[in-house]
Amino acid sequence: VQLQASGGGLVQAGGSLRLSCVASDGTLFYYAVGWARQAPGKEREFVATIGWSGDITYDVDSVKGRFTISRNNAKSTVYLEMNSLKPEDTAVYYCARSRLKYRNYVSSTDYWGQGTQVTVSS
């Protein structure tokens, strides 16, 4: 399965972006989907995950209250709504899907897509 992340771009601090993740086989419904990011010189970190059952986890304290992960099963798309963006949110954002169905978490060994660049200017 191939995952495609889109929606990144250049935005000023305080602005908003919505990232989208779609799967080539249209099967996000039964799987956990996560968003992770990697800033220059830093390790990749998970930002948010939505499980197949709808359970949501935000893994980075600094995004809580600003980022919202959601899914539209009819469109087989998972979104990451990012508000009040800060320069420290600048990174390449990746989406990932669990290999197995009925999971509520994503790991580094699951399916990963190409990233989308998010740049927040001060």
C-alpha positions in Angstrom: 0.0 0.0 0.0 1.2 3.5 -0.8 0.4 6.5 1.4 0.2 10.0 0.1 0.5 13.0 2.5 -0.4 16.4 1.2 -1.3 19.8 2.3 2.0 21.2 3.5 3.3 24.6 2.6 4.7 27.8 3.9 2.7 29.7 6.5 3.3 32.5 8.9 3.3 31.9 12.6 -0.2 31.7 14.0 -1.5 30.4 10.7 -3.2 27.1 9.9 -2.7 24.1 7.6 -4.6 20.9 7.1 -2.7 17.9 6.1 -4.3 14.9 4.4 -3.3 11.3 4.1 -4.8 8.9 1.6 -3.9 5.3 0.9 -3.6 3.9 -2.6 -5.9 1.0 -1.8 -8.4 3.1 -0.1 -8.2 1.1 3.1 -7.6 3.3 6.1 -10.8 2.4 7.7 -9.7 -0.7 9.7 -6.2 0.6 10.5 -4.5 3.0 12.9 -3.0 6.0 11.1 -0.5 8.3 12.6 1.2 11.5 11.8 4.9 12.0 12.5 7.3 14.8 11.8 11.0 15.2 11.3 12.7 18.6 11.7 16.2 19.2 10.4 18.8 17.6 12.5 16.2 15.9 14.7 14.8 12.5 15.0 11.4 11.7 13.7 8.7 11.9 16.3 5.1 10.8 16.3 2.7 13.8 16.6 -0.8 12.2 16.7 -2.4 8.8 16.1 -6.0 7.8 15.5 -6.8 4.1 16.0 -9.1 2.1 14.0 -11.7 2.4 16.8 -11.3 6.2 16.8 -9.0 6.4 19.9 -6.8 9.4 19.6 -3.4 10.0 21.0 -1.3 13.2 20.8 2.3 12.3 21.5 3.8 15.8 21.6 2.7 18.0 24.4 3.3 21.2 22.5 0.7 20.3 19.8 -2.1 19.5 22.3 -4.9 22.0 21.8 -3.5 23.2 18.5 -3.5 20.1 16.3 -6.5 17.8 15.7 -6.3 14.4 14.0 -9.5 13.1 12.4 -10.6 10.6 9.8 -13.2 10.5 7.1 -13.9 6.9 6.5 -16.1 7.6 3.4 -13.1 9.3 1.8 -10.6 6.9 3.3 -8.6 10.0 4.4 -7.0 11.0 7.7 -6.4 14.7 8.4 -4.2 16.6 10.7 -5.6 20.1 11.3 -2.8 22.4 12.6 -3.7 25.7 14.1 -1.7 28.4 15.8 1.4 27.2 14.0 4.8 28.0 15.5 8.2 28.1 13.8 9.2 25.0 15.9 6.5 23.1 14.0 8.6 23.3 10.9 9.3 19.8 9.7 8.6 17.2 7.1 5.3 15.6 8.1 4.7 11.9 7.3 1.6 9.7 7.7 1.8 6.1 8.5 -0.6 3.2 8.6 -0.5 0.1 10.7 0.2 -3.2 8.8 -2.4 -5.0 10.8 -6.1 -4.3 11.1 -7.8 -3.3 14.3 -4.8 -1.6 15.8 -4.8 1.6 17.8 -1.1 2.4 17.3 1.5 2.8 14.5 5.1 1.8 14.7 8.2 2.6 12.8 7.9 -0.7 11.0 4.5 0.0 9.5 3.7 1.6 6.2 5.0 5.1 5.7 4.3 7.6 3.0 6.3 10.4 1.4 6.3 13.4 3.6 5.0 16.9 3.0 7.0 19.9 4.1 5.5 22.3 6.6 7.4 25.6 7.0 6.3 28.1 9.6 7.9 31.5 9.3 8.3 33.9 12.3 
